[in-house]
Amino acid sequence: MRVRSLIVGVMFFVALAPAAGQRPKYGVKAKADKQADLTRLTTYAWMSGWTSFVHDVDLQIVTAVDRELANRGFVKLESEPSDMLVTYAAMQRTDVDLKSKRTGDPKLHRSYPVGTLIVLLLEPDTHRELFRARGDAPLATGPAAMAAQIDSMVAQMFERCPSRTAPR
């Protein structure tokens, strides 16, 4: 019985070992609904979502998304009805680098803020997702660096979006 318990325990730890050593994956992932034909849509309107509590960040995200949609031939409307709805969610978490040590206390590890941005294009009536993009990245420090990071991430998201026209 002890041998069996030992074998089960070892197998359990062997199965979990690869997951424990994994680093977080940063970058952009995107997925478009294969049944949706975004090339037939022309207009969009914003709907509320999980916006950033920081007004400047919210404004930068909305401006970047508006710019990318305009580059792809979509026209922004101030209210519905429109061909699609746009929303985003912005979240922040803290990641810890378990391989680093802080000077002074070897029990402390380096931590850093990570931002997650999700942009959704939705069907107006059913709110079915036509396009979803998610970007995760360690947050830049300083307003100018963060603005550049938001612009870059949103541009990467929409590189993967089916569009009416080729991006400019």
N, C-alpha and C positions, 0 to 999 in steps of 0.2 A: 504494500500500500504506500509506503514512504517513497519507494522508487517511482511509482506512478505519479505521485504528487510532485516530486522533484522534476520529472520529465515535463509535466504539464506546466509547471512554473517556469522552467527554462524556455519552453516553446512560447509562452506568453511574453517573456521579456525579449526574445529574439524577434517576435512579430512587432513589438512596439519600438524597438531600437531605431529602425530607419526613420520613423515618424518623429522621434525625439530630436534627431540631429538635423532635421530639415530647417532651412532658412525660409523666411517669408518671401513670397514671390511678389515683386513689384512690377508694375507695367499696366498695360491697357488690354482689356479683353472686350470683344464686341460680338453681338449676335443679332442677326436680322431674321424676321419671320419670313420663311421661304414662300408662304402664300401671299404675302403682302407685296403689292407693286407700288413702291414709293415713287416710281417714275411718273405715275399718273397724278400724284398729289402736287398741289401748288402752294397751298397756304398753311400756316400754323398759328396757333395761339398758345400762350403760356397758361399753365395751371399751377396752383400752389403745390408745394412738396415739402421735403425736409430741407429747407434752405439753411444756408450758413447764418449763424447768429451775428457774424461780423458783417456789417453793411457793405464795406468795401469789397470783401471777398465775394459776397452775393452779387454785387454789381459786376465784378470782373467775370464771374462765371456766366451770368446772363449775357453780357456783352460778347464773350468768346463764342457761346453757343449761337447767338444771333448772327455773328459774323460768318461762322462756318455754314449755317443753314442758308444765308444769303449767297455765299459763294457757290452753293450747290443749286441755286435757282429757286429757293423757297421764299415766299413773301410773308412777312410777319403781319398779323392782324392784332388789333388791340383787344378783341374779345371774340368769343365764338359767335356764329358757327365758322368752323374752319375745317380743312381737310385732315389735320392731325393736331394733337395736343403735345406740348413739350413740358417736361418737368425734370427736376434734378433733386438729388439728395446728396448732402455733404456731411461727412462724419469724420471724427478724429479719434485716434487711439494712440496708445503708447506702446512701442515695441521695445524689447530688451535684448541686447546682444549678450547672450550667455557665455560667449567665448572671451569677452573683454573683462578687464578688471579695472576698477577705479583706484587711483593712487590714494593711499591712506587707509583704505578699508578693503581688503581682498574679498569680502563677502558681497560688496556692491558691484553691480554691473552697469555698463553704459546703457542709458535709455534715451529714446528719441521719439518725437511726435511723427505720426504717420497719418496722412490724409487719404480718405476714400471719396471719390466723386463718381456718382452714378447718374447717367443721363438717359432718359426714356423718351421715345416718340410713341405716342399712343393713338389708337383709333378713338375718335371723339365719342361715339355712342356707347361702345362696349368697354372702352379703356383697355382693349387688347394691345399687348406690346407689339409694335411694329419693328422697333429697334431698341436694343439695350446695350449700353457701353458702361464699363466699369474701369476706373483707373485707381491704382494704389501707388503711393510714393511717399518716401520720407519728406516731410515738409521743409521747404526752403525757409531761410531766415531773412527777414527784411521784406518790406512791401514790394520793392521792385523785383526782387528775385521770386517772390510768391506770384506776382502778376505774370511774369514770364513762364513760370511753371504751370499756371492755370492755362494760359494760352497754348502752350506746347501739348499739355495733356488733352485738352479739348480738340485740338487739331488732329492728334493721333486717333482719337475716338472716331472722328468723322471721316478719316481716311478709309475706314471700314464700313461706312454707311452707303447703301445704294442710293443714288441721287438722280435728280432730273438732268443735271449737267455735270460735266467733269469739273473737279475743283480747279479754281483759278490760281 
